[in-house]
Amino acid sequence: MTSPRLDGSFGLSGRQVELLAGDLQATVVEVGGGVRVLTHGGVRLLDGYELDEMVAFAQGQALAPWPNRLADGR
């Protein structure tokens, strides 16, 4: 499911895709492929950003290939 504004355009972070699984909801953005919203049972789990904002300080961005998080970088 994508989430355009009422006028049919999209926010600064592009198209929004909402993923639902039980009580979990994530909104993934087209620009940068980050997670803009992550909730569980209506409680926000991520310090995300609004539809009309761009990501700041790598909020919701995947830090791949996970430097310094895996033994020997594997």
CHARMM internal coordinates of N, CA and C (Angstrom, degrees):
IC EDIT
DIST 1 N 1 CA 1.4449
DIST 1 CA 1 C 1.5197
ANGL 1 N 1 CA 1 C 107.93
DIST 1 C 2 N 1.3033
ANGL 1 CA 1 C 2 N 118.07
DIHE 1 N 1 CA 1 C 2 N 129.86
DIST 2 N 2 CA 1.4556
ANGL 1 C 2 N 2 CA 121.16
DIHE 1 CA 1 C 2 N 2 CA 175.09
DIST 2 CA 2 C 1.5138
ANGL 2 N 2 CA 2 C 108.78
DIHE 1 C 2 N 2 CA 2 C -102.75
DIST 2 C 3 N 1.3091
ANGL 2 CA 2 C 3 N 116.62
DIHE 2 N 2 CA 2 C 3 N 156.99
DIST 3 N 3 CA 1.4594
ANGL 2 C 3 N 3 CA 120.91
DIHE 2 CA 2 C 3 N 3 CA -174.70
DIST 3 CA 3 C 1.5288
ANGL 3 N 3 CA 3 C 111.21
DIHE 2 C 3 N 3 CA 3 C -123.34
DIST 3 C 4 N 1.3334
ANGL 3 CA 3 C 4 N 118.41
DIHE 3 N 3 CA 3 C 4 N 82.99
DIST 4 N 4 CA 1.4622
ANGL 3 C 4 N 4 CA 118.90
DIHE 3 CA 3 C 4 N 4 CA 176.21
DIST 4 CA 4 C 1.5250
ANGL 4 N 4 CA 4 C 111.04
DIHE 3 C 4 N 4 CA 4 C -78.69
DIST 4 C 5 N 1.3089
ANGL 4 CA 4 C 5 N 115.74
DIHE 4 N 4 CA 4 C 5 N 163.72
DIST 5 N 5 CA 1.4623
ANGL 4 C 5 N 5 CA 120.29
DIHE 4 CA 4 C 5 N 5 CA 172.52
DIST 5 CA 5 C 1.5269
ANGL 5 N 5 CA 5 C 108.29
DIHE 4 C 5 N 5 CA 5 C -70.48
DIST 5 C 6 N 1.3127
ANGL 5 CA 5 C 6 N 115.88
DIHE 5 N 5 CA 5 C 6 N 172.48
DIST 6 N 6 CA 1.4615
ANGL 5 C 6 N 6 CA 120.07
DIHE 5 CA 5 C 6 N 6 CA -178.84
DIST 6 CA 6 C 1.5256
ANGL 6 N 6 CA 6 C 112.01
DIHE 5 C 6 N 6 CA 6 C -61.42
DIST 6 C 7 N 1.3348
ANGL 6 CA 6 C 7 N 118.39
DIHE 6 N 6 CA 6 C 7 N -30.24
DIST 7 N 7 CA 1.4653
ANGL 6 C 7 N 7 CA 120.21
DIHE 6 CA 6 C 7 N 7 CA -179.29
DIST 7 CA 7 C 1.5306
ANGL 7 N 7 CA 7 C 112.35
DIHE 6 C 7 N 7 CA 7 C -83.46
DIST 7 C 8 N 1.3442
ANGL 7 CA 7 C 8 N 118.40
DIHE 7 N 7 CA 7 C 8 N 4.01
DIST 8 N 8 CA 1.4549
ANGL 7 C 8 N 8 CA 122.47
DIHE 7 CA 7 C 8 N 8 CA 177.04
DIST 8 CA 8 C 1.5064
ANGL 8 N 8 CA 8 C 114.73
DIHE 7 C 8 N 8 CA 8 C 91.38
DIST 8 C 9 N 1.3319
ANGL 8 CA 8 C 9 N 117.58
DIHE 8 N 8 CA 8 C 9 N -9.69
DIST 9 N 9 CA 1.4650
ANGL 8 C 9 N 9 CA 120.16
DIHE 8 CA 8 C 9 N 9 CA 178.50
DIST 9 CA 9 C 1.5257
ANGL 9 N 9 CA 9 C 109.85
DIHE 8 C 9 N 9 CA 9 C -86.77
DIST 9 C 10 N 1.3169
ANGL 9 CA 9 C 10 N 115.94
DIHE 9 N 9 CA 9 C 10 N 172.88
DIST 10 N 10 CA 1.4566
ANGL 9 C 10 N 10 CA 120.82
DIHE 9 CA 9 C 10 N 10 CA -178.80
DIST 10 CA 10 C 1.5184
ANGL 10 N 10 CA 10 C 110.26
DIHE 9 C 10 N 10 CA 10 C -114.97
DIST 10 C 11 N 1.3178
ANGL 10 CA 10 C 11 N 117.20
DIHE 10 N 10 CA 10 C 11 N 161.93
DIST 11 N 11 CA 1.4594
ANGL 10 C 11 N 11 CA 122.28
DIHE 10 CA 10 C 11 N 11 CA 179.64
DIST 11 CA 11 C 1.5099
ANGL 11 N 11 CA 11 C 112.17
DIHE 10 C 11 N 11 CA 11 C -68.96
DIST 11 C 12 N 1.3129
ANGL 11 CA 11 C 12 N 115.94
DIHE 11 N 11 CA 11 C 12 N 178.75
DIST 12 N 12 CA 1.4603
ANGL 11 C 12 N 12 CA 122.02
DIHE 11 CA 11 C 12 N 12 CA -179.25
DIST 12 CA 12 C 1.5201
ANGL 12 N 12 CA 12 C 112.45
DIHE 11 C 12 N 12 CA 12 C -59.70
DIST 12 C 13 N 1.3229
ANGL 12 CA 12 C 13 N 117.43
DIHE 12 N 12 CA 12 C 13 N -27.62
DIST 13 N 13 CA 1.4581
ANGL 12 C 13 N 13 CA 120.73
DIHE 12 CA 12 C 13 N 13 CA -179.07
DIST 13 CA 13 C 1.5335
ANGL 13 N 13 CA 13 C 112.47
DIHE 12 C 13 N 13 CA 13 C -91.00
DIST 13 C 14 N 1.3364
ANGL 13 CA 13 C 14 N 116.67
DIHE 13 N 13 CA 13 C 14 N 13.98
DIST 14 N 14 CA 1.4590
ANGL 13 C 14 N 14 CA 121.00
DIHE 13 CA 13 C 14 N 14 CA 175.15
DIST 14 CA 14 C 1.5165
ANGL 14 N 14 CA 14 C 113.60
DIHE 13 C 14 N 14 CA 14 C 81.32
DIST 14 C 15 N 1.3089
ANGL 14 CA 14 C 15 N 114.79
DIHE 14 N 14 CA 14 C 15 N -158.59
DIST 15 N 15 CA 1.4668
ANGL 14 C 15 N 15 CA 120.21
DIHE 14 CA 14 C 15 N 15 CA 179.39
DIST 15 CA 15 C 1.5237
ANGL 15 N 15 CA 15 C 109.72
DIHE 14 C 15 N 15 CA 15 C -64.23
DIST 15 C 16 N 1.3181
ANGL 15 CA 15 C 16 N 115.05
DIHE 15 N 15 CA 15 C 16 N 148.31
DIST 16 N 16 CA 1.4516
ANGL 15 C 16 N 16 CA 122.33
DIHE 15 CA 15 C 16 N 16 CA -179.38
DIST 16 CA 16 C 1.5264
ANGL 16 N 16 CA 16 C 108.35
DIHE 15 C 16 N 16 CA 16 C -115.11
DIST 16 C 17 N 1.3090
ANGL 16 CA 16 C 17 N 117.06
DIHE 16 N 16 CA 16 C 17 N 130.74
DIST 17 N 17 CA 1.4622
ANGL 16 C 17 N 17 CA 120.99
DIHE 16 CA 16 C 17 N 17 CA 177.82
DIST 17 CA 17 C 1.5181
ANGL 17 N 17 CA 17 C 107.64
DIHE 16 C 17 N 17 CA 17 C -115.76
DIST 17 C 18 N 1.3218
ANGL 17 CA 17 C 18 N 116.40
DIHE 17 N 17 CA 17 C 18 N 123.24
DIST 18 N 18 CA 1.4671
ANGL 17 C 18 N 18 CA 121.63
DIHE 17 CA 17 C 18 N 18 CA 179.70
DIST 18 CA 18 C 1.5222
ANGL 18 N 18 CA 18 C 109.31
DIHE 17 C 18 N 18 CA 18 C -96.78
DIST 18 C 19 N 1.3159
ANGL 18 CA 18 C 19 N 115.41
DIHE 18 N 18 CA 18 C 19 N 126.60
DIST 19 N 19 CA 1.4621
ANGL 18 C 19 N 19 CA 122.13
DIHE 18 CA 18 C 19 N 19 CA 178.17
DIST 19 CA 19 C 1.5206
ANGL 19 N 19 CA 19 C 108.18
DIHE 18 C 19 N 19 CA 19 C -111.63
DIST 19 C 20 N 1.3249
ANGL 19 CA 19 C 20 N 117.05
DIHE 19 N 19 CA 19 C 20 N 130.48
DIST 20 N 20 CA 1.4573
ANGL 19 C 20 N 20 CA 122.22
DIHE 19 CA 19 C 20 N 20 CA -178.17
DIST 20 CA 20 C 1.5145
ANGL 20 N 20 CA 20 C 110.13
DIHE 19 C 20 N 20 CA 20 C -124.49
DIST 20 C 21 N 1.3340
ANGL 20 CA 20 C 21 N 115.99
DIHE 20 N 20 CA 20 C 21 N 136.25
DIST 21 N 21 CA 1.4621
ANGL 20 C 21 N 21 CA 122.07
DIHE 20 CA 20 C 21 N 21 CA 174.89
DIST 21 CA 21 C 1.5184
ANGL 21 N 21 CA 21 C 107.27
DIHE 20 C 21 N 21 CA 21 C -150.20
DIST 21 C 22 N 1.3125
ANGL 21 CA 21 C 22 N 116.33
DIHE 21 N 21 CA 21 C 22 N 101.86
DIST 22 N 22 CA 1.4590
ANGL 21 C 22 N 22 CA 119.62
DIHE 21 CA 21 C 22 N 22 CA -177.07
DIST 22 CA 22 C 1.5143
ANGL 22 N 22 CA 22 C 110.12
DIHE 21 C 22 N 22 CA 22 C 61.46
DIST 22 C 23 N 1.3415
ANGL 22 CA 22 C 23 N 116.56
DIHE 22 N 22 CA 22 C 23 N -124.46
DIST 23 N 23 CA 1.4578
ANGL 22 C 23 N 23 CA 121.67
DIHE 22 CA 22 C 23 N 23 CA -179.97
DIST 23 CA 23 C 1.5208
ANGL 23 N 23 CA 23 C 113.17
DIHE 22 C 23 N 23 CA 23 C -87.38
DIST 23 C 24 N 1.3237
ANGL 23 CA 23 C 24 N 117.53
DIHE 23 N 23 CA 23 C 24 N -0.34
DIST 24 N 24 CA 1.4640
ANGL 23 C 24 N 24 CA 121.27
DIHE 23 CA 23 C 24 N 24 CA 179.79
DIST 24 CA 24 C 1.5235
ANGL 24 N 24 CA 24 C 110.82
DIHE 23 C 24 N 24 CA 24 C -91.77
DIST 24 C 25 N 1.3288
ANGL 24 CA 24 C 25 N 115.70
DIHE 24 N 24 CA 24 C 25 N 138.48
DIST 25 N 25 CA 1.4591
ANGL 24 C 25 N 25 CA 121.54
DIHE 24 CA 24 C 25 N 25 CA 174.24
DIST 25 CA 25 C 1.5137
ANGL 25 N 25 CA 25 C 108.01
DIHE 24 C 25 N 25 CA 25 C -136.93
DIST 25 C 26 N 1.3255
ANGL 25 CA 25 C 26 N 116.69
DIHE 25 N 25 CA 25 C 26 N 131.63
DIST 26 N 26 CA 1.4601
ANGL 25 C 26 N 26 CA 122.29
DIHE 25 CA 25 C 26 N 26 CA 176.08
DIST 26 CA 26 C 1.5198
ANGL 26 N 26 CA 26 C 108.13
DIHE 25 C 26 N 26 CA 26 C -128.96
DIST 26 C 27 N 1.3128
ANGL 26 CA 26 C 27 N 116.15
DIHE 26 N 26 CA 26 C 27 N 141.05
DIST 27 N 27 CA 1.4552
ANGL 26 C 27 N 27 CA 121.87
DIHE 26 CA 26 C 27 N 27 CA 173.18
DIST 27 CA 27 C 1.5089
ANGL 27 N 27 CA 27 C 107.06
DIHE 26 C 27 N 27 CA 27 C -115.53
DIST 27 C 28 N 1.3305
ANGL 27 CA 27 C 28 N 115.83
DIHE 27 N 27 CA 27 C 28 N 116.36
DIST 28 N 28 CA 1.4609
ANGL 27 C 28 N 28 CA 123.04
DIHE 27 CA 27 C 28 N 28 CA -178.04
DIST 28 CA 28 C 1.5199
ANGL 28 N 28 CA 28 C 107.38
DIHE 27 C 28 N 28 CA 28 C -104.29
DIST 28 C 29 N 1.3296
ANGL 28 CA 28 C 29 N 116.63
DIHE 28 N 28 CA 28 C 29 N 139.03
DIST 29 N 29 CA 1.4585
ANGL 28 C 29 N 29 CA 120.70
DIHE 28 CA 28 C 29 N 29 CA -176.43
DIST 29 CA 29 C 1.5173
ANGL 29 N 29 CA 29 C 112.06
DIHE 28 C 29 N 29 CA 29 C -103.87
DIST 29 C 30 N 1.3193
ANGL 29 CA 29 C 30 N 114.92
DIHE 29 N 29 CA 29 C 30 N 154.54
DIST 30 N 30 CA 1.4613
ANGL 29 C 30 N 30 CA 122.42
DIHE 29 CA 29 C 30 N 30 CA -179.93
DIST 30 CA 30 C 1.5262
ANGL 30 N 30 CA 30 C 111.39
DIHE 29 C 30 N 30 CA 30 C -71.90
DIST 30 C 31 N 1.3209
ANGL 30 CA 30 C 31 N 117.80
DIHE 30 N 30 CA 30 C 31 N -42.85
DIST 31 N 31 CA 1.4609
ANGL 30 C 31 N 31 CA 121.75
DIHE 30 CA 30 C 31 N 31 CA -178.17
DIST 31 CA 31 C 1.5260
ANGL 31 N 31 CA 31 C 109.39
DIHE 30 C 31 N 31 CA 31 C -80.42
DIST 31 C 32 N 1.3081
ANGL 31 CA 31 C 32 N 116.80
DIHE 31 N 31 CA 31 C 32 N 110.03
DIST 32 N 32 CA 1.4558
ANGL 31 C 32 N 32 CA 121.91
DIHE 31 CA 31 C 32 N 32 CA 179.77
DIST 32 CA 32 C 1.5101
ANGL 32 N 32 CA 32 C 114.67
DIHE 31 C 32 N 32 CA 32 C 87.24
DIST 32 C 33 N 1.3266
ANGL 32 CA 32 C 33 N 118.33
DIHE 32 N 32 CA 32 C 33 N -13.20
DIST 33 N 33 CA 1.4610
ANGL 32 C 33 N 33 CA 121.36
DIHE 32 CA 32 C 33 N 33 CA 177.50
DIST 33 CA 33 C 1.5158
ANGL 33 N 33 CA 33 C 113.93
DIHE 32 C 33 N 33 CA 33 C 64.37
DIST 33 C 34 N 1.3236
ANGL 33 CA 33 C 34 N 117.65
DIHE 33 N 33 CA 33 C 34 N 25.55
DIST 34 N 34 CA 1.4626
ANGL 33 C 34 N 34 CA 121.30
DIHE 33 CA 33 C 34 N 34 CA -178.19
DIST 34 CA 34 C 1.5166
ANGL 34 N 34 CA 34 C 112.45
DIHE 33 C 34 N 34 CA 34 C -86.56
DIST 34 C 35 N 1.3135
ANGL 34 CA 34 C 35 N 115.42
DIHE 34 N 34 CA 34 C 35 N 172.49
DIST 35 N 35 CA 1.4626
ANGL 34 C 35 N 35 CA 122.92
DIHE 34 CA 34 C 35 N 35 CA 175.99
DIST 35 CA 35 C 1.5232
ANGL 35 N 35 CA 35 C 107.32
DIHE 34 C 35 N 35 CA 35 C -98.65
DIST 35 C 36 N 1.3358
ANGL 35 CA 35 C 36 N 116.40
DIHE 35 N 35 CA 35 C 36 N 114.28
DIST 36 N 36 CA 1.4615
ANGL 35 C 36 N 36 CA 121.17
DIHE 35 CA 35 C 36 N 36 CA -178.02
DIST 36 CA 36 C 1.5232
ANGL 36 N 36 CA 36 C 111.75
DIHE 35 C 36 N 36 CA 36 C -84.30
DIST 36 C 37 N 1.3263
ANGL 36 CA 36 C 37 N 117.16
DIHE 36 N 36 CA 36 C 37 N -36.56
DIST 37 N 37 CA 1.4670
ANGL 36 C 37 N 37 CA 122.59
DIHE 36 CA 36 C 37 N 37 CA -178.79
DIST 37 CA 37 C 1.5213
ANGL 37 N 37 CA 37 C 108.58
DIHE 36 C 37 N 37 CA 37 C -137.74
DIST 37 C 38 N 1.3260
ANGL 37 CA 37 C 38 N 116.75
DIHE 37 N 37 CA 37 C 38 N 137.01
DIST 38 N 38 CA 1.4640
ANGL 37 C 38 N 38 CA 121.88
DIHE 37 CA 37 C 38 N 38 CA 173.22
DIST 38 CA 38 C 1.5196
ANGL 38 N 38 CA 38 C 107.22
DIHE 37 C 38 N 38 CA 38 C -140.91
DIST 38 C 39 N 1.3491
ANGL 38 CA 38 C 39 N 115.80
DIHE 38 N 38 CA 38 C 39 N 119.56
DIST 39 N 39 CA 1.4547
ANGL 38 C 39 N 39 CA 120.43
DIHE 38 CA 38 C 39 N 39 CA -179.46
DIST 39 CA 39 C 1.5225
ANGL 39 N 39 CA 39 C 110.56
DIHE 38 C 39 N 39 CA 39 C -130.92
DIST 39 C 40 N 1.3227
ANGL 39 CA 39 C 40 N 115.39
DIHE 39 N 39 CA 39 C 40 N 155.09
DIST 40 N 40 CA 1.4625
ANGL 39 C 40 N 40 CA 122.48
DIHE 39 CA 39 C 40 N 40 CA 172.67
DIST 40 CA 40 C 1.5144
ANGL 40 N 40 CA 40 C 106.73
DIHE 39 C 40 N 40 CA 40 C -133.69
DIST 40 C 41 N 1.3226
ANGL 40 CA 40 C 41 N 116.83
DIHE 40 N 40 CA 40 C 41 N 115.77
DIST 41 N 41 CA 1.4577
ANGL 40 C 41 N 41 CA 121.19
DIHE 40 CA 40 C 41 N 41 CA -178.23
DIST 41 CA 41 C 1.5159
ANGL 41 N 41 CA 41 C 112.49
DIHE 40 C 41 N 41 CA 41 C 60.65
DIST 41 C 42 N 1.3265
ANGL 41 CA 41 C 42 N 116.74
DIHE 41 N 41 CA 41 C 42 N 31.93
DIST 42 N 42 CA 1.4627
ANGL 41 C 42 N 42 CA 121.29
DIHE 41 CA 41 C 42 N 42 CA 179.41
DIST 42 CA 42 C 1.5176
ANGL 42 N 42 CA 42 C 114.46
DIHE 41 C 42 N 42 CA 42 C 85.19
DIST 42 C 43 N 1.3257
ANGL 42 CA 42 C 43 N 117.79
DIHE 42 N 42 CA 42 C 43 N -4.14
DIST 43 N 43 CA 1.4669
ANGL 42 C 43 N 43 CA 122.00
DIHE 42 CA 42 C 43 N 43 CA -179.82
DIST 43 CA 43 C 1.5242
ANGL 43 N 43 CA 43 C 108.77
DIHE 42 C 43 N 43 CA 43 C -95.11
DIST 43 C 44 N 1.3216
ANGL 43 CA 43 C 44 N 117.30
DIHE 43 N 43 CA 43 C 44 N 125.90
DIST 44 N 44 CA 1.4624
ANGL 43 C 44 N 44 CA 121.26
DIHE 43 CA 43 C 44 N 44 CA 180.00
DIST 44 CA 44 C 1.5182
ANGL 44 N 44 CA 44 C 110.34
DIHE 43 C 44 N 44 CA 44 C -70.02
DIST 44 C 45 N 1.3272
ANGL 44 CA 44 C 45 N 116.27
DIHE 44 N 44 CA 44 C 45 N 127.79
DIST 45 N 45 CA 1.4581
ANGL 44 C 45 N 45 CA 122.25
DIHE 44 CA 44 C 45 N 45 CA -180.00
DIST 45 CA 45 C 1.5193
ANGL 45 N 45 CA 45 C 112.28
DIHE 44 C 45 N 45 CA 45 C -103.55
DIST 45 C 46 N 1.3097
ANGL 45 CA 45 C 46 N 116.44
DIHE 45 N 45 CA 45 C 46 N -9.57
DIST 46 N 46 CA 1.4541
ANGL 45 C 46 N 46 CA 121.99
DIHE 45 CA 45 C 46 N 46 CA -174.32
DIST 46 CA 46 C 1.5200
ANGL 46 N 46 CA 46 C 108.81
DIHE 45 C 46 N 46 CA 46 C -130.38
DIST 46 C 47 N 1.3293
ANGL 46 CA 46 C 47 N 116.26
DIHE 46 N 46 CA 46 C 47 N 140.00
DIST 47 N 47 CA 1.4565
ANGL 46 C 47 N 47 CA 120.74
DIHE 46 CA 46 C 47 N 47 CA 173.82
DIST 47 CA 47 C 1.5212
ANGL 47 N 47 CA 47 C 106.68
DIHE 46 C 47 N 47 CA 47 C -81.50
DIST 47 C 48 N 1.3159
ANGL 47 CA 47 C 48 N 116.30
DIHE 47 N 47 CA 47 C 48 N 80.31
DIST 48 N 48 CA 1.4572
ANGL 47 C 48 N 48 CA 121.98
DIHE 47 CA 47 C 48 N 48 CA -174.48
DIST 48 CA 48 C 1.5155
ANGL 48 N 48 CA 48 C 112.45
DIHE 47 C 48 N 48 CA 48 C -85.30
DIST 48 C 49 N 1.3294
ANGL 48 CA 48 C 49 N 115.37
DIHE 48 N 48 CA 48 C 49 N -150.47
DIST 49 N 49 CA 1.4524
ANGL 48 C 49 N 49 CA 120.75
DIHE 48 CA 48 C 49 N 49 CA -178.88
DIST 49 CA 49 C 1.5160
ANGL 49 N 49 CA 49 C 108.76
DIHE 48 C 49 N 49 CA 49 C -150.36
DIST 49 C 50 N 1.3284
ANGL 49 CA 49 C 50 N 115.75
DIHE 49 N 49 CA 49 C 50 N 165.71
DIST 50 N 50 CA 1.4584
ANGL 49 C 50 N 50 CA 121.78
DIHE 49 CA 49 C 50 N 50 CA -174.15
DIST 50 CA 50 C 1.5253
ANGL 50 N 50 CA 50 C 111.72
DIHE 49 C 50 N 50 CA 50 C -82.81
DIST 50 C 51 N 1.3223
ANGL 50 CA 50 C 51 N 116.65
DIHE 50 N 50 CA 50 C 51 N 165.16
DIST 51 N 51 CA 1.4533
ANGL 50 C 51 N 51 CA 123.31
DIHE 50 CA 50 C 51 N 51 CA -178.13
DIST 51 CA 51 C 1.5230
ANGL 51 N 51 CA 51 C 111.83
DIHE 50 C 51 N 51 CA 51 C -56.66
DIST 51 C 52 N 1.3188
ANGL 51 CA 51 C 52 N 117.73
DIHE 51 N 51 CA 51 C 52 N -39.86
DIST 52 N 52 CA 1.4599
ANGL 51 C 52 N 52 CA 121.40
DIHE 51 CA 51 C 52 N 52 CA -177.11
DIST 52 CA 52 C 1.5261
ANGL 52 N 52 CA 52 C 113.23
DIHE 51 C 52 N 52 CA 52 C -92.68
DIST 52 C 53 N 1.3201
ANGL 52 CA 52 C 53 N 117.33
DIHE 52 N 52 CA 52 C 53 N 21.45
DIST 53 N 53 CA 1.4631
ANGL 52 C 53 N 53 CA 122.17
DIHE 52 CA 52 C 53 N 53 CA 176.86
DIST 53 CA 53 C 1.5254
ANGL 53 N 53 CA 53 C 109.53
DIHE 52 C 53 N 53 CA 53 C -118.40
DIST 53 C 54 N 1.3128
ANGL 53 CA 53 C 54 N 115.31
DIHE 53 N 53 CA 53 C 54 N 157.07
DIST 54 N 54 CA 1.4587
ANGL 53 C 54 N 54 CA 121.16
DIHE 53 CA 53 C 54 N 54 CA 170.71
DIST 54 CA 54 C 1.5227
ANGL 54 N 54 CA 54 C 107.54
DIHE 53 C 54 N 54 CA 54 C -99.10
DIST 54 C 55 N 1.3055
ANGL 54 CA 54 C 55 N 116.43
DIHE 54 N 54 CA 54 C 55 N 154.64
DIST 55 N 55 CA 1.4516
ANGL 54 C 55 N 55 CA 121.59
DIHE 54 CA 54 C 55 N 55 CA 178.89
DIST 55 CA 55 C 1.5274
ANGL 55 N 55 CA 55 C 109.71
DIHE 54 C 55 N 55 CA 55 C -61.03
DIST 55 C 56 N 1.3259
ANGL 55 CA 55 C 56 N 115.99
DIHE 55 N 55 CA 55 C 56 N 140.73
DIST 56 N 56 CA 1.4655
ANGL 55 C 56 N 56 CA 121.82
DIHE 55 CA 55 C 56 N 56 CA 176.73
DIST 56 CA 56 C 1.5196
ANGL 56 N 56 CA 56 C 107.93
DIHE 55 C 56 N 56 CA 56 C -128.30
DIST 56 C 57 N 1.2941
ANGL 56 CA 56 C 57 N 116.72
DIHE 56 N 56 CA 56 C 57 N 140.89
DIST 57 N 57 CA 1.4654
ANGL 56 C 57 N 57 CA 121.69
DIHE 56 CA 56 C 57 N 57 CA 175.87
DIST 57 CA 57 C 1.5240
ANGL 57 N 57 CA 57 C 113.15
DIHE 56 C 57 N 57 CA 57 C 59.35
DIST 57 C 58 N 1.3206
ANGL 57 CA 57 C 58 N 118.20
DIHE 57 N 57 CA 57 C 58 N 31.26
DIST 58 N 58 CA 1.4640
ANGL 57 C 58 N 58 CA 124.51
DIHE 57 CA 57 C 58 N 58 CA 176.01
DIST 58 CA 58 C 1.5302
ANGL 58 N 58 CA 58 C 113.50
DIHE 57 C 58 N 58 CA 58 C 63.29
DIST 58 C 59 N 1.3296
ANGL 58 CA 58 C 59 N 118.13
DIHE 58 N 58 CA 58 C 59 N 29.39
DIST 59 N 59 CA 1.4652
ANGL 58 C 59 N 59 CA 121.20
DIHE 58 CA 58 C 59 N 59 CA 176.13
DIST 59 CA 59 C 1.5186
ANGL 59 N 59 CA 59 C 109.92
DIHE 58 C 59 N 59 CA 59 C -58.49
DIST 59 C 60 N 1.3011
ANGL 59 CA 59 C 60 N 117.70
DIHE 59 N 59 CA 59 C 60 N 125.64
DIST 60 N 60 CA 1.4555
ANGL 59 C 60 N 60 CA 122.50
DIHE 59 CA 59 C 60 N 60 CA 174.95
DIST 60 CA 60 C 1.5193
ANGL 60 N 60 CA 60 C 115.01
DIHE 59 C 60 N 60 CA 60 C 70.80
DIST 60 C 61 N 1.3238
ANGL 60 CA 60 C 61 N 118.47
DIHE 60 N 60 CA 60 C 61 N 8.42
DIST 61 N 61 CA 1.4579
ANGL 60 C 61 N 61 CA 121.59
DIHE 60 CA 60 C 61 N 61 CA -179.21
DIST 61 CA 61 C 1.5258
ANGL 61 N 61 CA 61 C 110.58
DIHE 60 C 61 N 61 CA 61 C -86.67
DIST 61 C 62 N 1.3082
ANGL 61 CA 61 C 62 N 115.52
DIHE 61 N 61 CA 61 C 62 N 140.77
DIST 62 N 62 CA 1.4705
ANGL 61 C 62 N 62 CA 120.05
DIHE 61 CA 61 C 62 N 62 CA 176.48
DIST 62 CA 62 C 1.5248
ANGL 62 N 62 CA 62 C 108.96
DIHE 61 C 62 N 62 CA 62 C -75.83
DIST 62 C 63 N 1.3017
ANGL 62 CA 62 C 63 N 117.28
DIHE 62 N 62 CA 62 C 63 N 127.83
DIST 63 N 63 CA 1.4572
ANGL 62 C 63 N 63 CA 121.86
DIHE 62 CA 62 C 63 N 63 CA 178.35
DIST 63 CA 63 C 1.5236
ANGL 63 N 63 CA 63 C 108.57
DIHE 62 C 63 N 63 CA 63 C -94.15
DIST 63 C 64 N 1.3108
ANGL 63 CA 63 C 64 N 115.05
DIHE 63 N 63 CA 63 C 64 N 71.07
DIST 64 N 64 CA 1.4609
ANGL 63 C 64 N 64 CA 120.52
DIHE 63 CA 63 C 64 N 64 CA -178.84
DIST 64 CA 64 C 1.5127
ANGL 64 N 64 CA 64 C 108.89
DIHE 63 C 64 N 64 CA 64 C -96.39
DIST 64 C 65 N 1.2875
ANGL 64 CA 64 C 65 N 119.62
DIHE 64 N 64 CA 64 C 65 N 141.64
DIST 65 N 65 CA 1.4593
ANGL 64 C 65 N 65 CA 129.66
DIHE 64 CA 64 C 65 N 65 CA 11.49
DIST 65 CA 65 C 1.5307
ANGL 65 N 65 CA 65 C 113.54
DIHE 64 C 65 N 65 CA 65 C -93.50
DIST 65 C 66 N 1.2898
ANGL 65 CA 65 C 66 N 118.18
DIHE 65 N 65 CA 65 C 66 N 42.88
DIST 66 N 66 CA 1.4614
ANGL 65 C 66 N 66 CA 123.67
DIHE 65 CA 65 C 66 N 66 CA 175.85
DIST 66 CA 66 C 1.5253
ANGL 66 N 66 CA 66 C 112.43
DIHE 65 C 66 N 66 CA 66 C 57.31
DIST 66 C 67 N 1.3307
ANGL 66 CA 66 C 67 N 116.92
DIHE 66 N 66 CA 66 C 67 N 58.35
DIST 67 N 67 CA 1.4641
ANGL 66 C 67 N 67 CA 120.16
DIHE 66 CA 66 C 67 N 67 CA -179.35
DIST 67 CA 67 C 1.5180
ANGL 67 N 67 CA 67 C 111.57
DIHE 66 C 67 N 67 CA 67 C -60.28
DIST 67 C 68 N 1.3154
ANGL 67 CA 67 C 68 N 115.62
DIHE 67 N 67 CA 67 C 68 N 139.69
DIST 68 N 68 CA 1.4658
ANGL 67 C 68 N 68 CA 123.47
DIHE 67 CA 67 C 68 N 68 CA 177.81
DIST 68 CA 68 C 1.5189
ANGL 68 N 68 CA 68 C 114.04
DIHE 67 C 68 N 68 CA 68 C 61.75
DIST 68 C 69 N 1.3270
ANGL 68 CA 68 C 69 N 118.27
DIHE 68 N 68 CA 68 C 69 N 16.45
DIST 69 N 69 CA 1.4592
ANGL 68 C 69 N 69 CA 120.67
DIHE 68 CA 68 C 69 N 69 CA 179.80
DIST 69 CA 69 C 1.5171
ANGL 69 N 69 CA 69 C 112.22
DIHE 68 C 69 N 69 CA 69 C -110.91
DIST 69 C 70 N 1.3088
ANGL 69 CA 69 C 70 N 116.51
DIHE 69 N 69 CA 69 C 70 N -15.93
DIST 70 N 70 CA 1.4615
ANGL 69 C 70 N 70 CA 120.86
DIHE 69 CA 69 C 70 N 70 CA -179.08
DIST 70 CA 70 C 1.5278
ANGL 70 N 70 CA 70 C 109.65
DIHE 69 C 70 N 70 CA 70 C -123.68
DIST 70 C 71 N 1.3006
ANGL 70 CA 70 C 71 N 115.93
DIHE 70 N 70 CA 70 C 71 N 141.79
DIST 71 N 71 CA 1.4635
ANGL 70 C 71 N 71 CA 120.95
DIHE 70 CA 70 C 71 N 71 CA -179.39
DIST 71 CA 71 C 1.5243
ANGL 71 N 71 CA 71 C 110.11
DIHE 70 C 71 N 71 CA 71 C -55.63
DIST 71 C 72 N 1.3011
ANGL 71 CA 71 C 72 N 116.88
DIHE 71 N 71 CA 71 C 72 N 129.42
DIST 72 N 72 CA 1.4647
ANGL 71 C 72 N 72 CA 123.48
DIHE 71 CA 71 C 72 N 72 CA 178.71
DIST 72 CA 72 C 1.5222
ANGL 72 N 72 CA 72 C 114.10
DIHE 71 C 72 N 72 CA 72 C 57.53
DIST 72 C 73 N 1.3246
ANGL 72 CA 72 C 73 N 117.17
DIHE 72 N 72 CA 72 C 73 N 20.34
DIST 73 N 73 CA 1.4618
ANGL 72 C 73 N 73 CA 120.63
DIHE 72 CA 72 C 73 N 73 CA 178.04
DIST 73 CA 73 C 1.5152
ANGL 73 N 73 CA 73 C 114.77
DIHE 72 C 73 N 73 CA 73 C 68.37
DIST 73 C 74 N 1.3285
ANGL 73 CA 73 C 74 N 117.97
DIHE 73 N 73 CA 73 C 74 N 24.00
DIST 74 N 74 CA 1.4660
ANGL 73 C 74 N 74 CA 121.20
DIHE 73 CA 73 C 74 N 74 CA -178.34
DIST 74 CA 74 C 1.5070
ANGL 74 N 74 CA 74 C 111.04
DIHE 73 C 74 N 74 CA 74 C -106.70
END
COOR INIT
IC SEED 1 N 1 CA 1 C
IC BUILD
